[in-house]
Amino acid sequence: MTLGPLPWDMSKPFNKDCVANLQDYNEEIRNVREMCDVECLKEKNMVRNILTIWKEIKQLRETQGFIATNAKILIYKEETNFAKEDKQWQKRIKGHISRAKKKN
């Protein structure tokens, strides 16, 4: 993934603190993405488990002669705009970079 054009002049040297901050930001971004991926996977697995258990309960109730029930399960699918989220991430990163440049 590229972040587009660099928001700083590459002809000027960076000081060590700025480079260290950028490396820290990259590491933090990588960690956040990994954590997000792990949490998304956990959530998907939970939904699968809930649906599996719900189907088992329904089958058990039918075999025991309990067909009608007031309980039902509703699952809503959420659409995600990955391009929009990526642009928001890039904007936040550029903001961090510009604040780091102002401090130095």
C-alpha distances in whole Angstrom, upper triangle without the diagonal:
4,7,9,12,14,16,19,21,20,24,25,25,23,25,25,24,22,20,21,20,16,16,17,15,12,14,15,12,12,15,15,13,15,18,17,16,20,21,20,21,25,25,25,27,30,30,31,33,35,35,37,39,40,41,43,45,45,47,49,50,51,53,55,56,54,52,52,50,49,45,42,39,36,32,30,27,24,22,18,17,13,12,14,13,10,12,14,12,10,14,15,13,15,18,18,17,20,22,22,23,26,27,27
4,6,9,10,13,15,17,17,20,22,22,20,23,23,23,20,18,20,18,15,15,17,15,12,15,16,13,14,17,17,15,18,20,19,19,23,24,23,25,28,28,28,31,33,33,34,37,38,38,40,42,43,44,46,48,49,50,52,54,55,56,58,59,57,55,55,53,52,48,45,42,39,35,33,30,27,24,21,18,15,13,15,14,10,11,14,12,9,13,14,12,12,16,16,15,18,20,20,20,23,25,25
4,7,8,10,13,15,15,19,20,20,19,21,22,21,18,17,18,17,13,15,16,13,12,15,16,13,14,17,17,15,18,21,19,20,23,24,24,26,29,29,29,32,34,34,35,38,39,39,41,43,44,45,47,49,50,51,53,54,55,57,59,60,58,56,55,53,51,48,45,42,39,35,33,30,27,24,20,18,15,13,14,13,9,9,11,9,6,9,11,9,9,12,13,12,14,17,17,17,20,22,22
4,6,9,12,14,14,18,19,20,19,22,23,23,19,18,21,19,16,17,19,16,15,19,19,16,18,21,20,19,22,24,23,24,27,28,27,29,32,32,32,35,37,36,38,41,42,42,44,46,47,48,50,52,52,54,56,57,58,60,62,63,60,58,58,56,54,51,48,44,41,38,35,32,29,26,22,19,17,14,15,15,12,10,13,12,9,11,13,11,10,14,15,13,15,18,18,18,21,23,23
4,6,9,10,11,14,16,17,17,20,22,22,18,17,20,19,15,18,20,17,16,20,21,18,20,23,23,22,25,27,26,27,30,31,30,33,35,35,36,38,40,40,41,44,45,46,48,50,50,51,54,55,56,58,60,61,62,64,65,66,64,62,61,59,57,54,51,48,45,41,38,35,32,29,26,23,20,17,18,18,15,13,16,15,11,12,15,12,10,14,15,13,14,17,17,16,19,21,21
4,6,8,8,12,13,14,13,17,18,18,14,14,17,15,12,15,17,15,14,18,19,17,19,22,22,22,24,27,26,27,30,31,31,33,35,36,36,39,41,41,42,45,46,47,48,51,51,52,55,56,57,59,61,62,63,65,66,67,65,63,63,60,58,55,52,49,46,42,40,37,33,31,27,24,22,19,20,19,16,15,16,15,11,12,14,11,9,12,13,10,11,14,14,13,16,18,17
4,7,9,12,12,14,13,16,18,17,13,14,17,15,13,16,17,15,15,19,19,18,20,23,23,23,26,27,27,28,31,32,32,34,36,36,37,40,41,42,43,46,47,47,50,51,52,53,56,57,58,60,61,62,64,66,67,68,66,64,63,60,58,55,53,49,46,43,40,37,34,32,28,25,23,20,20,20,17,15,16,15,11,11,12,10,7,10,11,8,8,11,12,10,13,15,15
4,6,9,9,10,10,13,15,15,12,12,16,14,12,15,18,16,16,20,21,20,22,25,25,25,28,29,29,31,33,34,34,37,39,39,40,43,44,45,46,49,49,50,52,54,55,57,59,60,61,63,64,65,67,69,70,71,69,67,66,64,62,58,56,52,49,46,43,41,37,35,31,29,26,24,24,23,20,19,19,18,15,14,15,13,10,12,12,9,8,12,11,9,11,14,13
4,5,6,9,10,13,16,17,13,14,17,17,15,18,20,19,19,23,24,23,25,28,28,28,31,33,32,34,37,38,38,40,42,42,43,46,47,48,50,52,53,54,56,58,58,60,62,63,64,66,68,69,70,72,74,75,72,71,70,67,65,62,59,56,53,50,47,44,41,38,35,32,29,27,27,27,24,22,23,21,18,18,19,16,14,16,16,12,12,15,14,11,14,16,14
4,5,7,9,12,15,16,13,12,16,16,14,16,19,19,18,21,23,22,24,27,28,27,30,32,32,33,36,37,37,39,42,42,43,45,47,48,49,51,53,54,55,57,58,60,62,63,64,66,68,69,70,72,73,75,72,71,70,68,66,63,60,56,54,50,47,45,41,39,35,33,30,27,28,27,24,23,24,22,19,20,21,17,15,18,17,14,14,17,15,13,16,18,16
4,7,9,13,16,17,15,15,18,19,17,19,22,22,22,25,27,26,27,30,31,31,33,36,36,37,40,41,41,43,45,46,47,49,51,52,53,55,56,57,59,61,62,63,65,67,68,70,71,73,74,76,77,78,76,75,74,71,70,66,64,60,57,54,51,48,45,43,39,36,34,31,32,31,28,26,28,26,23,23,24,21,19,21,20,17,17,19,18,15,17,19,16
4,7,10,13,15,12,13,16,17,16,18,21,21,21,24,25,25,27,30,30,31,33,35,35,37,39,40,41,43,45,46,47,49,51,52,53,55,56,57,59,61,62,64,65,67,68,70,71,73,74,76,77,78,76,75,74,71,69,66,63,60,57,54,51,49,45,43,39,37,34,32,32,31,28,27,27,26,23,23,23,20,18,19,19,15,15,17,15,12,14,16,13
4,7,9,12,10,10,13,15,14,16,18,19,19,22,24,24,25,28,29,30,32,34,34,36,38,39,40,42,44,45,46,48,50,51,52,54,55,57,58,60,61,63,64,66,67,69,70,72,73,75,76,78,75,74,73,71,69,65,63,59,57,54,51,49,45,43,40,37,35,33,33,32,29,28,28,26,23,23,23,20,18,20,19,15,15,17,14,12,15,15,12
4,6,8,6,7,10,11,11,13,15,16,16,19,20,21,22,25,26,27,29,30,31,33,35,36,37,39,41,42,43,45,46,48,49,51,52,54,55,57,58,60,61,63,64,66,67,69,70,72,73,75,72,71,70,68,66,62,60,56,54,51,49,46,43,41,37,35,32,31,31,29,27,26,26,23,21,21,21,17,16,17,15,12,13,14,11,9,12,13,9
4,6,6,7,9,10,11,13,14,16,17,19,20,22,23,25,26,28,29,31,32,34,35,36,38,40,41,42,44,46,47,48,50,51,53,54,56,57,59,61,62,63,65,67,68,69,71,73,74,75,73,72,71,68,66,63,61,57,55,52,50,47,44,43,39,37,34,33,33,31,28,28,27,25,23,23,22,19,18,18,16,13,14,15,11,10,12,11,8
4,5,5,6,9,10,11,12,14,15,16,18,20,21,22,24,26,27,28,30,32,33,34,36,38,39,40,42,44,45,46,48,49,51,53,54,55,57,59,60,61,63,65,66,67,69,70,71,73,71,70,69,66,65,61,59,56,54,50,49,46,43,42,38,37,34,33,33,31,28,28,27,25,23,24,22,19,19,19,16,14,16,16,12,12,15,13,10
4,5,5,6,9,10,10,12,14,15,16,18,20,21,22,24,26,26,28,30,31,32,34,36,37,38,40,42,43,44,46,47,49,51,52,53,55,57,58,59,61,63,64,65,67,68,69,71,68,68,67,64,62,59,57,53,51,48,46,44,41,40,36,35,32,32,31,29,27,26,25,23,21,22,20,17,17,17,14,12,14,13,9,10,12,10,8
4,5,5,6,9,10,10,12,14,15,16,18,20,21,22,24,25,27,29,30,31,33,35,36,37,39,41,42,43,45,46,47,49,51,52,53,55,57,58,59,61,62,64,66,67,68,70,67,66,66,63,61,57,55,52,49,46,44,42,39,38,34,32,29,28,28,26,24,23,22,20,18,18,17,14,13,14,11,9,10,10,7,7,10,9,7
4,5,5,6,9,10,11,12,14,15,17,18,20,21,23,24,26,27,29,30,32,33,35,36,38,39,41,42,44,45,47,48,50,51,52,54,56,57,59,60,61,63,65,66,67,69,67,66,65,62,61,57,55,51,49,46,44,42,38,37,33,32,29,28,28,26,23,23,23,20,18,19,18,14,14,16,13,10,13,13,10,10,14,13,11
4,5,5,6,9,10,10,12,14,15,16,18,20,21,22,24,26,27,28,30,32,33,34,36,38,39,41,42,43,45,47,48,49,51,53,54,55,57,59,60,61,63,64,65,67,65,64,63,61,59,55,53,50,48,45,43,41,38,37,33,32,29,29,28,26,24,24,23,20,19,20,18,15,16,16,13,12,15,14,11,12,15,13,12
4,5,5,6,9,10,10,12,14,15,16,18,20,21,22,24,26,26,28,30,31,32,34,36,37,39,40,42,43,45,46,47,49,51,52,53,55,57,58,59,61,63,64,65,63,62,61,58,56,53,51,47,45,42,40,38,35,34,31,29,27,26,26,23,21,21,20,17,16,17,15,12,13,13,9,9,12,11,8,10,13,11,11
4,5,5,6,9,10,10,12,14,15,16,18,20,21,23,24,26,27,29,30,31,33,35,36,37,39,41,42,43,45,46,48,49,51,52,54,56,57,58,60,62,63,64,62,61,60,57,56,52,50,46,44,41,39,36,33,32,28,27,24,23,23,21,18,19,18,15,14,15,13,10,11,12,9,7,11,11,9,10,14,13,13
4,5,5,6,9,10,11,12,14,15,17,18,20,21,23,24,26,27,29,30,32,33,35,36,38,39,41,42,44,45,47,48,50,51,53,54,55,57,59,60,61,63,61,60,60,57,55,52,49,46,44,41,39,37,34,33,29,28,25,24,25,22,20,20,20,16,16,17,16,12,14,15,12,11,15,15,12,14,17,16,16
4,5,5,6,9,10,10,12,14,15,16,18,20,21,22,24,26,27,28,30,32,33,34,36,37,39,41,42,43,45,47,48,49,51,53,53,55,57,58,59,61,59,58,57,55,53,49,47,44,42,39,37,35,32,32,28,27,24,24,24,21,19,20,19,16,16,17,15,12,14,15,11,11,15,14,12,14,17,16,16
4,5,5,6,9,10,10,12,14,15,16,18,20,21,22,24,26,27,28,30,31,33,34,36,37,39,40,42,43,45,46,47,49,51,52,53,55,57,58,59,57,56,55,52,51,47,45,41,39,36,34,32,29,28,25,24,21,21,21,18,16,17,16,12,12,14,11,8,11,12,8,9,13,12,11,13,16,15,16
4,5,5,6,9,10,11,12,14,15,17,18,20,21,23,24,26,27,29,30,32,33,35,36,38,39,41,42,44,45,47,48,50,51,52,54,56,57,59,56,55,55,52,51,47,45,41,39,36,34,31,29,27,24,23,20,20,20,17,15,16,16,12,12,14,12,9,12,14,11,11,15,15,14,16,19,18,19
4,5,5,6,9,10,11,12,14,15,17,18,20,21,23,24,26,27,29,30,32,33,35,36,38,39,41,42,44,45,47,48,49,51,53,54,55,57,55,54,54,51,50,46,44,40,38,35,34,32,29,28,25,24,21,22,22,19,17,19,18,14,15,17,15,12,15,17,14,14,18,18,16,18,21,20,20
4,5,5,6,9,10,10,12,14,15,16,18,20,21,22,24,26,27,28,30,31,33,35,36,37,39,41,42,43,45,47,48,49,51,52,53,55,53,52,51,48,47,43,41,38,36,33,31,29,27,26,23,23,20,21,21,17,16,18,16,13,14,16,13,11,14,15,12,14,17,17,15,18,21,20,20
4,5,5,6,9,10,10,12,14,15,16,18,20,21,22,24,26,27,29,30,31,33,35,36,37,39,41,42,43,45,46,48,49,51,52,54,51,50,50,47,46,42,40,36,34,31,29,27,24,23,20,19,16,17,17,14,12,14,13,9,11,13,11,9,13,14,12,13,17,17,16,19,21,21,22
4,6,5,6,9,10,11,12,14,15,17,18,20,21,23,24,26,27,29,30,32,33,35,36,38,39,41,42,44,45,47,48,50,51,53,51,50,49,47,46,42,40,36,34,31,29,27,24,24,20,20,17,18,19,16,14,16,16,12,13,16,14,12,16,17,15,16,20,20,19,21,24,24,24
4,5,5,6,8,10,11,12,14,15,16,18,20,21,22,24,26,27,29,30,32,33,34,36,37,39,41,42,43,45,47,48,49,51,49,48,48,45,44,40,38,34,33,30,28,27,24,24,21,21,19,20,21,17,16,19,18,14,16,18,16,14,18,19,17,18,22,21,20,23,25,25,25
4,5,5,6,9,10,10,12,14,15,16,18,20,21,22,24,26,27,29,30,31,33,35,36,37,39,41,42,43,45,46,48,49,47,46,45,43,41,37,35,32,30,27,25,24,21,21,18,18,16,18,18,14,14,16,15,11,14,16,14,13,17,17,15,18,21,20,20,23,25,24,26
4,5,5,6,9,10,10,12,14,15,16,18,20,21,23,24,26,27,29,30,31,33,35,36,37,39,41,42,44,45,46,48,46,45,44,42,40,37,34,31,29,25,24,22,19,19,16,16,13,15,16,12,12,15,14,11,13,16,14,14,17,19,17,19,22,22,22,24,27,27,28
4,5,5,6,9,10,11,12,14,15,17,18,20,21,23,24,26,27,29,30,32,33,35,36,38,39,41,42,44,45,47,45,44,44,41,40,37,34,31,29,26,25,23,21,21,18,19,16,18,19,16,15,19,18,15,17,20,18,17,21,22,20,22,25,25,24,27,30,29,30
4,5,5,6,9,10,11,12,14,15,16,18,20,21,22,24,26,27,28,30,31,33,35,36,37,39,41,42,43,45,43,42,42,39,38,34,32,28,27,24,23,22,20,20,18,19,17,20,20,16,16,20,18,15,18,21,18,18,22,22,21,23,26,25,25,28,30,29,31
4,5,5,6,9,10,10,12,14,15,16,18,20,21,23,24,26,27,29,30,31,33,35,36,37,39,41,42,43,41,40,40,37,36,32,30,26,24,21,20,18,16,17,14,16,14,17,17,13,14,17,16,13,17,19,17,17,21,21,20,22,25,25,25,28,30,30,31
4,6,5,6,9,10,11,12,14,15,17,18,20,21,23,24,26,27,29,30,32,33,35,36,38,39,41,42,40,39,39,37,36,32,30,26,24,21,20,18,16,17,14,16,14,17,18,15,15,18,18,16,18,21,20,19,23,24,23,25,28,28,28,31,33,33,34
4,5,5,6,9,10,11,12,14,15,16,18,20,21,22,24,26,27,28,30,32,33,35,36,38,39,41,39,38,38,35,35,31,29,25,24,21,21,19,18,19,17,19,17,21,21,18,18,22,21,19,22,24,22,22,26,27,25,27,30,30,30,33,35,34,35
4,5,5,6,9,10,10,12,14,15,16,18,20,21,22,24,26,27,29,30,31,33,35,36,37,39,36,36,36,33,32,28,26,22,21,18,18,17,16,17,16,18,17,20,20,17,18,22,20,18,22,24,22,22,26,26,25,27,30,30,30,33,35,34,36
4,5,5,6,9,10,11,12,14,15,17,18,20,21,23,24,26,27,29,30,32,33,35,36,38,35,34,34,32,31,27,24,21,19,16,15,14,13,14,13,15,14,18,18,15,17,20,19,18,21,23,22,22,26,27,26,28,31,31,31,34,36,36,37
4,5,5,6,9,10,11,12,14,16,16,18,20,21,23,24,26,27,29,30,32,33,35,36,34,33,34,31,31,27,25,21,20,17,17,15,15,16,15,18,17,20,21,19,20,23,22,21,24,26,25,25,29,30,29,31,34,34,34,37,39,38,40
4,6,5,6,9,10,10,12,14,15,16,18,20,21,22,24,26,27,28,30,32,33,34,32,32,32,29,29,25,23,20,19,16,17,16,16,18,18,21,20,23,24,21,22,26,24,23,26,28,26,27,31,31,30,32,35,35,35,38,40,39,41
4,5,5,6,9,10,11,12,14,15,16,18,20,21,23,24,26,27,29,30,31,33,31,30,30,27,26,22,20,16,16,13,13,13,13,15,15,19,18,22,22,19,21,24,23,22,26,27,26,27,30,31,30,32,35,35,35,38,40,40,41
4,5,5,6,9,10,11,12,14,15,17,18,20,21,23,24,26,27,29,30,32,30,29,29,27,26,22,20,16,15,12,13,12,12,14,15,18,18,22,22,20,22,25,24,23,27,29,28,28,32,32,32,34,37,37,37,40,42,42,43
4,5,5,6,9,10,10,12,14,15,16,18,20,21,22,24,26,27,28,30,28,28,28,26,26,22,20,17,17,14,15,15,16,18,19,22,21,25,26,23,25,28,28,26,30,32,30,31,34,35,34,37,39,39,39,42,44,44,45
4,5,5,6,9,10,10,12,14,15,16,18,20,21,22,24,26,27,28,26,26,26,23,23,19,17,14,14,12,14,14,16,18,19,23,23,26,27,24,26,29,28,27,31,32,31,32,35,36,35,37,40,40,40,43,45,44,46
4,5,5,6,9,10,10,12,14,15,16,18,20,21,23,24,26,27,25,24,24,21,21,17,15,11,11,9,11,11,13,16,17,21,21,25,25,23,26,29,28,27,31,32,31,32,36,36,36,38,41,41,41,44,46,45,47
4,5,5,6,9,10,11,12,14,15,17,18,20,21,23,24,26,24,23,24,22,22,19,16,13,13,11,13,13,16,18,19,23,23,27,28,26,27,31,30,29,33,35,34,35,38,39,38,40,43,43,43,46,48,48,50
4,5,5,6,8,10,11,12,14,15,16,18,20,21,22,24,23,22,23,21,21,18,16,13,14,13,16,16,18,21,22,26,26,30,30,28,30,33,33,32,35,37,36,37,40,40,40,42,45,45,45,48,50,49,51
4,5,5,6,9,10,10,12,14,15,16,18,20,21,22,20,20,20,18,18,14,12,9,11,10,14,15,17,20,22,26,26,30,30,28,31,34,33,32,36,37,36,37,40,41,40,43,45,45,46,49,50,50,52
4,5,5,6,9,10,11,12,14,15,17,18,20,21,19,18,19,17,17,14,11,9,10,9,13,14,17,20,22,26,26,30,30,29,31,34,33,33,36,38,37,38,42,42,42,44,47,47,47,50,52,52,54
4,5,5,6,9,10,11,12,14,16,17,18,20,19,18,19,18,19,16,14,12,14,13,16,17,20,23,25,28,29,33,33,31,33,37,36,35,39,41,40,41,44,44,44,46,49,49,49,52,54,54,55
4,5,5,6,9,10,10,12,14,15,16,18,17,17,18,16,17,14,13,11,14,14,18,19,22,25,27,31,31,35,35,33,35,39,38,37,41,42,41,42,46,46,45,48,50,50,50,54,55,55,57
4,5,5,6,9,10,11,12,14,15,17,14,14,15,13,14,11,9,8,11,12,16,18,21,24,26,30,31,35,35,33,36,39,38,37,41,42,41,43,46,46,46,48,51,51,51,54,56,55,57
4,5,5,6,9,10,11,12,14,15,14,13,14,14,15,13,11,10,13,14,17,19,22,25,27,31,32,36,36,35,37,40,39,39,42,44,43,45,48,48,48,50,53,53,53,56,58,58,60
4,5,5,6,9,10,11,12,14,13,13,15,15,17,14,13,13,16,17,21,22,25,28,30,34,35,38,39,37,39,43,42,41,45,46,45,47,50,50,50,52,55,55,55,58,60,59,61
4,5,5,6,9,10,11,12,11,11,13,11,14,11,11,12,15,17,20,23,26,29,31,35,36,40,40,38,41,44,43,42,46,47,46,48,51,51,51,53,56,55,56,59,60,60,62
4,5,5,6,9,10,11,9,8,10,10,12,10,10,11,14,16,20,22,26,29,31,35,36,40,40,39,41,44,43,43,47,48,47,49,52,52,52,54,57,57,57,60,62,61,64
4,5,5,6,9,10,10,9,12,13,16,14,14,15,18,19,23,25,28,31,33,37,38,42,42,41,43,46,45,45,49,50,49,51,54,54,54,57,59,59,60,63,64,64,66
4,5,5,6,9,9,10,13,13,16,15,15,16,20,21,25,27,30,33,36,40,40,44,44,43,45,48,47,47,50,52,51,52,56,56,55,58,61,60,61,64,65,65,67
4,6,5,6,5,6,9,9,13,12,13,15,19,21,25,27,30,33,36,40,41,45,45,43,46,49,48,48,51,53,52,53,56,56,56,59,61,61,62,65,66,66,68
4,5,5,5,5,9,11,14,14,15,17,20,22,26,28,31,34,37,41,42,45,46,45,47,50,49,49,53,54,53,55,58,58,58,61,63,63,64,67,68,68,70
4,5,8,9,12,14,18,17,18,20,23,25,29,30,34,37,40,43,44,48,48,47,49,52,52,52,55,56,55,57,60,60,60,63,65,65,66,69,70,70,72
4,6,8,12,13,17,17,18,20,24,26,30,32,35,38,41,45,46,50,50,48,51,54,53,53,56,58,56,58,61,61,61,64,66,66,66,69,71,70,72
4,6,9,11,15,16,17,20,23,26,29,32,35,38,41,45,47,50,50,49,52,54,53,54,57,58,57,59,62,62,62,65,67,67,68,71,72,71,74
4,6,8,11,12,14,17,20,23,27,29,33,36,39,43,44,48,48,46,49,52,51,51,54,55,54,56,59,59,59,62,64,64,65,68,69,69,71
4,7,10,11,12,15,18,21,25,27,31,34,37,40,42,46,45,44,47,50,49,49,53,54,53,55,58,58,58,61,63,63,64,67,68,68,70
4,7,9,11,14,17,20,23,26,30,33,36,39,41,45,44,43,46,49,48,48,52,53,52,54,57,57,57,60,62,61,63,66,66,66,69
4,6,8,11,15,18,21,24,27,31,34,37,39,43,42,41,44,46,45,46,49,50,49,51,54,54,54,57,59,58,60,63,63,63,66
4,7,10,13,17,19,23,26,29,32,36,38,41,40,39,42,44,43,44,47,48,47,49,52,51,52,55,57,56,57,60,61,61,64
4,7,10,13,17,20,23,26,29,33,35,38,37,36,39,41,40,41,44,45,44,46,49,48,49,52,53,53,54,57,58,58,60
4,7,10,13,17,20,23,26,30,32,35,34,33,36,39,37,38,41,42,41,44,46,46,46,49,51,51,52,55,56,56,58
4,7,10,13,16,20,22,26,28,31,31,30,33,35,34,34,38,39,38,40,43,43,43,46,48,47,49,52,52,53,55
4,7,10,13,16,19,23,25,28,28,27,30,32,31,32,35,36,35,37,40,40,40,43,45,45,46,49,50,50,53
4,7,10,13,16,20,21,25,24,23,26,29,28,28,32,33,32,34,37,37,37,40,42,42,43,46,47,47,50
4,6,10,13,16,19,22,21,20,23,26,25,26,29,30,29,32,34,34,35,38,39,39,41,44,44,45,47
4,7,10,13,15,18,18,18,21,23,22,23,26,27,27,29,32,32,33,35,37,38,39,41,43,43,46
4,6,10,12,15,15,14,17,19,19,20,23,24,24,26,28,29,30,32,34,34,36,38,39,40,42
4,7,9,12,12,12,15,17,17,18,21,22,22,24,26,27,28,30,32,33,34,36,38,39,41
4,6,9,9,8,11,13,13,14,17,18,19,21,23,24,25,27,28,29,31,33,34,35,37
4,6,5,6,9,10,11,13,15,16,17,19,20,22,23,25,26,28,29,31,32,34,35
4,5,5,6,9,10,11,12,14,15,16,18,20,21,23,24,26,27,29,30,32,33
4,5,5,6,9,10,11,12,14,15,17,19,20,21,23,25,26,27,29,31,32
4,5,5,6,9,10,11,13,14,15,17,19,20,21,23,25,26,27,29,31
4,5,5,6,9,10,11,12,14,15,17,19,20,21,23,25,26,27,29
4,5,5,6,9,10,11,12,14,15,17,18,20,21,23,25,26,27
4,5,5,6,9,10,11,12,14,15,16,18,20,21,23,25,26
4,5,5,6,9,10,11,13,14,15,17,19,20,21,23,25
4,5,5,6,9,10,11,12,14,15,17,18,20,21,23
4,5,5,6,9,10,11,12,14,15,16,18,20,21
4,5,5,6,9,10,11,12,14,15,17,19,20
4,5,5,6,9,10,11,12,14,15,17,19
4,5,5,6,9,10,11,12,14,15,17
4,5,5,6,9,10,10,12,14,15
4,5,5,6,9,10,11,12,14
4,6,5,6,9,10,11,13
4,5,5,6,9,10,11
4,5,5,6,9,10
4,5,5,6,9
4,5,5,6
4,5,5
4,5
4
